[in-house]
Amino acid sequence: MKKILKVVGVVLAISAAAAAVYLVVKKITDKKKASEQGDLESFVTCSCLDDEPILVEDQPAV
């Protein structure tokens, strides 16, 4: 019974190490992709603001 538990423990340890390596590699590649794109996702053109007028309401000074 102890041998079975040891084998299961070794398999779990190997799978946990593989998952950790996968997550680290994925995080590094995601950062690399974001820097190559130049953060274009956060860029917003002003043409979308031309559709509706912007109303500014004055609030009384307190």
N, C-alpha and C positions, 0 to 999 in steps of 0.2 A: 504494500500500500504506500509506503514511503517513497518507493521508486517512482510510482505513478505521479505522486504529488510533486516530486522533484522535476519530472519531465514536464508536467503542466506548468510549473513555475518558470522553467527555462523558456518554454514556448511563449508564455505571457511576457517575459522580460524581453525577448527578441522582438516580439510584435510591438511592444511599447517603444522600444528603441527605434524601430523602423518608422513608426508613426511620428515620433519626435523629429527624426531626420526629414521626413516628408514635409512636415509643417514648417521647419526652418527653411528648407529649399523653396517652398511655395512663397513664403514671406519675402525672401530675397528676390525671387523672380518678379513678384508683384511690384516691389519697390523699383526694380530696374525698368519695368514696363511703364510705370508712372513717370519716371524721370525722362524716358525716351519720348513720351508723348508731350512733354512740356506742360503738364497739368492743364491740358485743353478742356478737361471736363469742368473746371471751375470758371471758364471764360464764358461770359454772357454778353451778347451783342446788345446794343442799344436799340436796335430796330424793334424789338419786342415791346419796348416802352412807348413807341409812337402810336400805338393803336388807341389807347385811352388817355385822356388828359389826367394829370395829377392834381388832385384837389388838396389844398393845404388849408386847414382850419386854424385860425388864431385862437389860442387859449388865453384866457385872462391871467394876468400876473397875480401871483398870490402874495 
